[in-house]
Amino acid sequence: MERKDFVNDKLSLIQETDGLTFGTDALLLAGYVSGKYKRGCEFGSGSGIISMLLVTREKIDKVVALEVQEEYALLTKRNVSLNSLEKKIESLHSDIREYKPDGEFDIIYTNPPYMKTDSGRKNAVEKKNIARHEVCGDIYDFCASASKMLKFGGCFVAVYRPDRLIDLIDAMRRSRLEPKRLTLVFADTSSEPSMALIEGKAGGRCGLLATKPLIIYRDKAHLEYTDDMNYIMENGSFPSGFKR
């Protein structure tokens, strides 16, 4: 029930075929992180791909990757070992609501569960339900936990569903994670947004940059990337027009 894929020239990835696999949301979240940080933390590491992309691209020096599902925490650890990143990434089986870090983090990033427990279609595979539904904490728990672990002025970055963007912004503000940058992602020019990428600052002042939208494909058949998406694929970061 596993397969090994090559993500790029530097990374290989073991994935569970009956679990959640590496997708565009993870790729864009890693690309949305801008700047360089000494110490970071991932909430919900899954396979570990986001943290591995960030350390190999030298955006973060060292990472603590937290995962509430033991099976995925072990998968992250295996992938870290496969890519010889043990000195860069520590994988821990832990609930973010209970974890007590040894010191504050410069950045926390997450692709959190985006569906309420009483909404959406339930999956027969329980680990998918936990990854997609707010079984082990909702977005308010994620933001509250991030606020406790971030240093003043630290960065919070998340990818979320546009239809729950108000909940995300409300949760961030209640936890003193002031939204500073927001990008909506569209599959093509005729589609509704499919993702929202947001960056906040712990204890920051009011002032949001709503960037131009990211359009992934030029065509409705989804055969050709836009220039912006090609840039992200090639460089692992967003073009300058999407940054503060």
VOGU-3710 file (C-alpha; in Angstrom, 3 decimals, decimal comma):
1> merkdfvndk> 0,000/0,000/0,000  2,987/2,281/-0,552  4,881/3,781/-3,430  8,053/5,833/-3,751  8,044/8,938/-5,935  10,719/11,402/-6,985  9,581/14,932/-6,128  12,612/16,703/-7,600  16,361/16,201/-8,017  16,884/16,314/-4,244
11> lsliqetdgl> 13,863/14,573/-2,750  12,244/11,148/-2,843  8,939/10,513/-1,104  7,292/7,400/0,306  3,510/7,767/0,089  0,643/5,577/1,250  -1,575/4,767/-1,698  -4,675/4,605/0,525  -3,818/7,835/2,348  -3,405/11,491/1,438
21> tfgtdallla> -0,790/12,022/-1,257  1,415/14,971/-2,219  -0,641/17,588/-4,027  -0,763/21,168/-5,238  -1,782/22,526/-1,828  1,434/21,252/-0,216  3,568/22,523/-3,092  2,012/25,994/-2,934  2,222/26,230/0,843  5,962/25,497/0,719
31> gyvsgkykrg> 6,355/28,046/-2,055  4,357/30,699/-0,172  6,854/30,726/2,698  9,158/33,647/1,962  12,345/34,676/3,717  14,710/32,579/5,818  14,062/31,269/9,329  16,192/29,498/11,915  13,565/27,421/13,707  10,211/26,279/12,345
41> cefgsgsgii> 7,356/23,973/13,236  4,846/22,161/11,040  1,368/21,408/12,363  0,249/18,130/10,773  3,233/16,824/8,825  1,565/13,947/6,938  4,302/12,501/4,737  6,716/15,285/5,714  7,004/16,710/2,202  6,353/20,363/3,109
51> smllvtreki> 9,057/20,445/5,770  11,481/18,611/3,486  10,881/21,101/0,682  11,464/24,015/3,039  14,746/22,766/4,504  16,195/21,634/1,163  15,345/25,033/-0,293  17,128/26,567/2,726  14,102/28,570/3,828  14,260/27,068/7,336
61> dkvvalevqe> 17,345/25,755/9,128  15,670/23,294/11,521  12,107/22,006/11,843  9,982/20,192/14,396  7,274/18,320/12,464  4,217/17,506/14,605  1,692/14,850/13,572  -1,246/13,608/15,651  -1,570/10,313/13,754  1,214/7,960/14,758
71> eyalltkrnv> 1,223/6,235/11,374  1,936/9,517/9,582  4,463/10,638/12,195  6,392/7,444/11,452  6,002/8,048/7,717  7,483/11,529/8,116  10,389/10,024/10,057  10,971/7,427/7,322  10,973/10,080/4,602  13,334/12,278/6,598
81> slnslekkie> 15,707/9,317/6,931  15,319/8,377/3,258  16,514/11,866/2,287  19,226/12,091/4,993  17,581/15,090/6,681  17,707/13,845/10,294  19,875/16,801/11,340  17,323/19,225/9,898  13,908/17,735/10,729  12,624/16,130/13,936
91> slhsdireyk> 9,389/14,173/13,504  7,183/13,886/16,616  3,925/12,057/17,263  2,048/14,781/19,146  -1,215/16,682/19,383  -0,504/20,355/18,705  -2,812/21,296/21,583  -0,602/19,424/24,052  2,914/19,901/22,688  5,277/21,962/24,856
101> pdgefdiiyt> 8,203/23,243/22,772  11,676/23,870/24,092  11,746/27,542/23,129  9,773/29,627/20,659  9,565/29,197/16,891  10,296/31,767/14,180  7,677/30,293/11,841  4,777/27,833/12,030  3,116/26,530/8,881  0,187/24,211/8,313
111> nppymktdsg> -2,184/22,561/5,873  -4,861/21,928/8,522  -8,069/19,900/8,382  -10,546/22,134/6,561  -13,916/20,454/7,094  -16,118/20,515/10,184  -16,767/17,109/11,723  -20,448/17,247/10,744  -19,873/18,332/7,136  -18,618/16,769/3,949
121> rknavekkni> -18,534/13,192/2,827  -16,918/10,791/5,266  -14,166/8,544/3,923  -14,041/4,814/4,640  -10,349/5,239/5,550  -10,317/6,802/9,028  -6,880/8,400/8,649  -8,231/10,423/5,720  -11,154/11,587/7,846  -8,789/12,773/10,565
131> arhevcgdiy> -6,594/14,598/8,037  -9,550/16,320/6,352  -12,009/16,847/9,224  -11,513/18,749/12,478  -11,448/15,589/14,590  -8,291/16,494/16,531  -8,772/20,247/16,775  -10,408/22,966/14,689  -8,858/26,029/13,077  -9,255/27,973/16,338
141> dfcasaskml> -7,178/25,316/18,133  -4,522/25,467/15,415  -4,226/29,256/15,632  -4,286/29,319/19,440  -1,522/26,711/19,586  0,549/28,585/17,000  0,211/31,811/18,979  1,560/30,123/22,112  4,589/28,702/20,308  5,575/31,631/18,075
151> kfggcfvavy> 7,951/34,355/19,146  6,671/37,942/18,944  6,805/38,937/15,282  6,949/35,290/14,215  5,302/34,088/11,024  2,218/31,892/10,601  1,463/30,471/7,140  -1,495/28,317/6,138  -3,362/26,955/3,125  -7,133/26,653/3,553
161> rpdrlidlid> -10,437/26,436/1,754  -11,892/29,750/0,505  -15,375/28,918/1,809  -13,927/28,856/5,345  -11,630/31,837/4,958  -13,688/33,946/7,379  -13,240/31,300/10,083  -9,494/31,256/9,456  -9,119/35,046/9,650  -11,323/35,200/12,762
171> amrrsrlepk> -9,268/32,459/14,407  -6,013/34,220/13,547  -7,136/37,547/14,954  -8,467/36,000/18,154  -5,014/34,460/18,625  -3,121/37,687/17,830  -1,864/36,345/14,491  -2,558/39,404/12,370  -3,182/38,530/8,688  -0,575/40,308/6,566
181> rltlvfadts> -0,715/38,620/3,131  -3,485/36,755/1,301  -3,567/35,021/-2,095  -6,529/33,244/-3,661  -5,727/30,348/-6,000  -7,787/29,544/-9,112  -7,449/26,506/-11,373  -8,164/28,718/-14,415  -9,758/32,072/-15,234  -13,286/30,646/-15,409
191> sepsmalieg> -13,158/28,767/-12,072  -14,010/29,805/-8,540  -11,061/29,917/-6,102  -10,011/26,493/-4,856  -7,473/27,536/-2,226  -6,521/30,444/-0,006  -2,931/31,034/1,111  -2,412/33,314/4,089  0,498/34,671/6,095  0,156/36,238/9,523
201> kaggrcglla> 2,436/37,900/12,038  2,333/37,228/15,777  1,454/40,513/17,469  1,495/42,359/14,142  -0,344/45,572/13,337  -3,360/45,770/11,076  -2,464/45,876/7,385  -3,272/43,179/4,823  -1,771/42,795/1,360  -4,292/41,033/-0,872
211> tkpliiyrdk> -2,116/39,971/-3,813  -3,221/39,343/-7,346  -4,770/35,873/-7,747  -2,642/32,877/-8,628  -4,016/31,218/-11,769  -2,616/27,706/-12,182  -3,571/26,877/-15,798  -3,809/28,970/-18,944  -6,473/26,735/-20,482  -9,715/25,092/-19,386
221> ahleytddmn> -8,318/21,674/-20,289  -5,592/22,201/-17,658  -2,752/21,243/-19,963  -0,537/24,322/-19,731  0,673/26,176/-16,652  0,652/29,977/-16,437  3,936/31,875/-16,198  3,396/32,366/-12,451  2,842/28,661/-11,848  5,845/27,733/-13,987
231> yimengsfps> 7,945/30,097/-11,870  6,771/28,403/-8,669  7,475/24,939/-10,088  10,977/25,936/-11,183  12,028/28,065/-8,190  10,052/26,723/-5,242  8,900/30,242/-4,383  6,288/32,699/-5,570  7,241/35,517/-7,965  8,033/38,907/-6,430
241> gfkr> 4,555/40,264/-7,205  3,106/37,953/-4,541  5,400/39,115/-1,718  5,346/42,037/0,664
//
